[in-house]
Amino acid sequence: MYVHNLTNSLRSRSITPSGITNGVPFVQSQGAVAPGSYVDLVIQYYSPLRILPNPILELAMVPADTTSASFVGALQHINRGLMLPNRTFMVEFMSASNRVYGVQYSSDLTNWKTALPAITGTGNWIQWIDNGQPSTESAPAAVHHRFYRLLELP
């Protein structure tokens, strides 16, 4: 789904884009959406002026990506993990300026999936929230177990 009509500051600070095409941010499902089913996508914004955005959403169907993204990096310390009252999960860590991090999640501590997109460090504490699609394949409250780890990518 393309997200149009954002100011430059919102476009550059959007928290959850899966990518950008021709200057337009987009979010996408973590996997294929079966016929007759649906997926809820959450789009988050950071507005430094505290002005409510007025996005225009454009749905675009794309073929399912059959490749699996695999990230390799150095494991990093997670300062705090916390289930929030709204049943989302927060991962808090100290970042280094301009370093790129990947949050991975697993239900069995063996098979790891990478949340998208990667996070660019600011040199400050970062609080990453898992609220399901499009960052992870489901909401943390929808699964019996979910474990997290943090990688600093090369």
C-alpha positions in Angstrom: 0.0 0.0 0.0 1.5 3.4 -1.1 1.2 6.3 1.4 0.8 9.6 -0.5 0.3 13.1 0.8 2.9 13.2 3.5 5.1 16.3 4.2 8.8 15.9 3.7 9.4 15.7 7.5 6.8 13.0 7.9 7.9 11.1 4.8 11.5 11.0 6.1 10.5 10.1 9.6 7.7 7.5 9.0 8.4 4.7 11.4 7.1 1.7 9.5 7.6 1.9 5.8 8.6 -1.3 4.1 10.4 0.7 1.4 10.2 3.8 -0.8 9.4 3.8 -4.6 9.8 7.0 -6.6 9.9 9.0 -3.3 6.6 7.4 -2.1 6.8 5.3 1.1 4.9 2.0 1.1 4.0 -0.8 3.5 3.5 -4.4 2.6 2.4 -7.6 4.1 5.0 -10.0 5.5 3.6 -12.8 3.4 1.1 -13.6 0.8 -2.6 -12.8 1.5 -4.8 -15.8 0.7 -7.9 -15.2 -1.4 -10.9 -14.4 0.8 -8.7 -13.3 3.7 -7.3 -10.0 4.8 -4.4 -8.4 6.7 -4.4 -5.4 8.9 -1.5 -3.0 8.3 -0.5 -0.4 10.9 1.1 2.8 9.6 2.9 4.8 12.3 4.2 8.4 11.9 6.4 10.7 13.9 5.3 14.3 13.6 7.8 16.7 15.1 5.3 19.5 14.9 2.5 17.4 16.3 0.3 17.9 13.2 -2.0 15.1 12.3 -1.1 13.7 8.9 -3.7 13.3 6.2 -2.4 10.4 4.1 -3.9 9.1 0.9 -3.6 5.4 0.7 -3.2 3.6 -2.6 -3.6 -0.2 -2.7 -1.3 -2.1 -5.2 -1.2 -5.8 -5.6 2.3 -7.3 -6.1 3.5 -10.9 -6.6 4.4 -12.6 -3.3 8.2 -12.5 -2.6 9.3 -16.1 -2.3 12.7 -15.3 -1.1 13.4 -15.0 2.6 15.5 -12.1 3.8 18.4 -13.3 5.9 20.4 -10.8 8.0 23.8 -11.4 9.5 25.2 -9.2 12.2 26.5 -8.9 15.7 24.1 -9.6 18.6 23.3 -6.5 20.6 22.1 -6.0 24.2 18.3 -5.4 24.6 17.9 -3.1 27.6 14.2 -3.8 28.1 11.4 -5.9 26.7 7.9 -5.1 27.8 4.4 -6.2 26.9 2.3 -3.0 26.8 -1.3 -2.7 27.9 -2.5 -2.7 24.3 -0.9 -6.2 23.9 1.9 -4.9 21.6 5.5 -5.6 22.7 8.3 -2.9 23.1 12.0 -3.7 22.6 14.2 -0.9 24.0 17.9 -0.6 23.1 20.7 2.0 23.0 21.7 2.7 19.4 24.9 4.1 17.8 24.5 7.0 15.5 24.0 5.9 11.8 24.3 2.2 12.6 21.7 -0.1 11.2 19.9 -2.7 13.4 17.6 -5.6 12.7 15.0 -6.9 15.1 14.5 -10.6 14.8 11.7 -12.7 16.4 11.1 -16.4 16.9 8.5 -18.7 18.5 11.1 -21.5 19.2 14.5 -19.8 19.6 15.7 -21.8 16.5 13.9 -20.3 13.5 14.3 -16.5 13.4 12.4 -14.1 11.2 13.5 -10.5 10.6 11.1 -7.6 11.3 11.0 -5.0 8.5 12.2 -2.4 8.0 15.7 -2.2 9.5 16.2 0.6 12.1 18.9 3.3 11.7 20.4 4.3 15.0 20.3 7.9 16.3 22.9 7.6 19.1 20.0 7.5 21.6 17.6 5.0 23.1 15.3 3.5 20.6 11.9 1.9 21.5 10.7 -0.4 18.8 7.1 -1.6 19.0 5.9 -4.9 17.6 2.3 -4.4 16.7 2.1 -7.0 14.0 1.7 -6.3 10.2 3.6 -5.0 8.4 6.7 -5.2 10.7 6.0 -8.8 11.8 3.7 -11.5 10.5 1.3 -11.3 13.4 0.6 -9.4 16.5 2.6 -10.6 19.5 -0.6 -11.3 21.5 -1.7 -13.7 18.7 1.0 -16.2 19.3 1.8 -18.4 22.3 5.5 -17.5 22.5 7.6 -14.8 20.9 11.2 -14.2 21.6 13.3 -11.2 20.3 16.9 -10.5 19.5 18.7 -7.5 18.1 21.5 -7.5 15.5 23.8 -4.6 14.5 24.1 -5.1 10.8 27.4 -4.7 9.0 
